[in-house]
Amino acid sequence: MAELSTIARPYAEALFATASGTDKGLDAWEALLGKLSRVAENSEVREALGDPRLSNEQRVTLFTELAQDSLSEQADNLIRLLIENKRILLLPQIAQQFSLLRHRQEGTALAEITSAFPLSDEQLDALMAGLEKRFGLKLKPVVTVDENLIGGVRVTVGDQVLDTSVQARLASMRDTLVA
């Protein structure tokens, strides 16, 4: 996986430099990269783009039609470049690297919060205040619900994980008893 991010990083950096003129440019590119990533992640699209009978021009046409969006000249050029270099399937990693660059510039980070139950606005605000103090960053929350946690939350910020879920505590107790 690290190899894919290494390959994707120069593309993301070039896009970021292009889009950095305005926040609107960053927003637009981040949204577009998200949409193009979802197209590239589709297994049927991956299979079709790997068909050796297709020319690069046919691959570009196929991909842009599947994106179902009128693309700017820069976006079209990006797709052409990625297809010519056989890197179109790296779009999810490019989008991820682009987001990381944006967060670094803004001094923020993404906090992936998994909770056993839906969080109210007050609970989320209190949790975010504690997390921002702990990590020393302005965090942008992405909340998901996973009932398998039984209770508590699991928070991932970058490569750091804070797991206070009941599931993690039970696993810790099990490991202690087995040892």
N, C-alpha and C positions, 0 to 999 in steps of 0.2 A: 504494500500500500504506500509506503514511503516513497518508492520509486515513482509511482504515478503522480504524487504531489510534486516531486522534484521536476518532472517533465512538464507539469501543468503550470508551475510557478512563473516562468517567463511570459507565458501567454497572459496570465492574470495581471502581472506587473505592467505589461504593455497596455492592456485594456484599462487598467486603473489610471495609468498616466494619461491616457486619452480622455477618460471620463472625469478626471479630477478638476476640471475647470469649474464645475458648479455642483452643488448638492443634487440638483435635479438630474444632472448627467449621471451621477453615482446611483441615484435611485432608479433611473431608467435602465441603466446597464445591469444593475443587480436584479431587477425584475425580469429583464430579457434573458439573462443568463440562467435564472431559475427556470424559466419556461423552456428554454432550449435544453437544459439539463434533463428535465422530465421527458422530453422527446428522446434524447440520447439514451436514457436509462431503460426505455421500453425494449423488451427482449425481441419483439418482432422487428423493430426498427434496427436493432443491432444486427440481427440476422440479415435483413435486407441490405444494409449498408456493406456487409461483408461479402455480398454476392460478387464473385470475380467477373461476372458477365457485364456488370454495370461500369460505365465510364465515370470519371470524376464529375463530369457535367450532369450526368443522370443522377448521381448521388446528391449533388448540390440541389437539383430540382426536387428530388424526393424529400430531402430534409427540410427545405424551405416550405414546401407545400404542407408537410406534416406539422410545422410550427404554426400554421394557420394564422399568420400575422404578416402584415406588410413590413418588411425589414428595411432598415436604413441601409445606405450604401456601405457604411462601416460594418454593420452586422453581417451583411451579405459577404463582404470581404473576409470577415472572420471565419464564416462557415466554409468559404472556398479554401482559405489557407489551412484550416484544420483538416478538411477532406484531402487536399493535395498532400499534406504531410502525414496522412493516416492517423490523425489525432482527434477526430470528431467525437470519439467515444470518451474522451477525457473531459468533456464539457462539465460533468458534475464536479470533478476535482478543480477545474478552472474556476467555477462558480464559488466553490468553497474557499479557494485561495483569494479570490477577489473580495469575498466577505471578510476574511481575516485581515486583509490589507486595509479595508475600510474601518473595521473596528480598531485597528492599531492607530490609524490616523485620528479617529475620534476619541481615543483613550477609553474605549468601551470594550466589553467582551459579551459574548452570548452565554447566557446561563440556561442550560437545558434542565428543566425541573420536571421530574417524574414524581407524581403524587399518587397515593393509594386512593384518594378521594378528590373530587373537584375542590379547588381552593376559592374562597370568597375573595373579593377585592381587598378587604382589610387584612386577611391572612397573607395574601400575596405581597401587599405593601410591607407588612412587618417582616416577612421572610426576606424580601429584597433588601430592606434596610440592613438587616443582619449580615446578609451575604456580601453586600457592597462594602461594609465595614471590614469583614473578614478578608476579602480578596483585594481590597484597596482599589477597586475599579468601578466605574459606572457600568451596571449590567443591564442587558436587555433580555427579559425572560421569554422563554418558550416553554409553555406548560403542557404536559401530557398526563393522562391518567392511566395507571396500570394497577388494577386491583390485586395482582399477584404480590405486590409489596406488603399487603395486609394493613399496614399503617406507616406513617412517616413519609419522608421524601428522600429522593436521590437527586443530587445536584451535580451537574458536570459543567465546569468552566474551563475551557481549553482542554488541557490534559490532566486537570485535577478533578477528583471525584470526592464528594462528601455524601456518604450514604448513611442516613439515620433511619432507614426503613426497618420495620419489624422483621422482614425477610432476611436482611443482612445480619441483624442481631441473632436470629435463630441459627443462621449458618455459622456464625462465630461461636455460638454455644455448642453446636454440633461438633465443630472442629476441636474445641477444647475438650469435650467429653471423649472424643475418639483418640486424642493424643495421649 
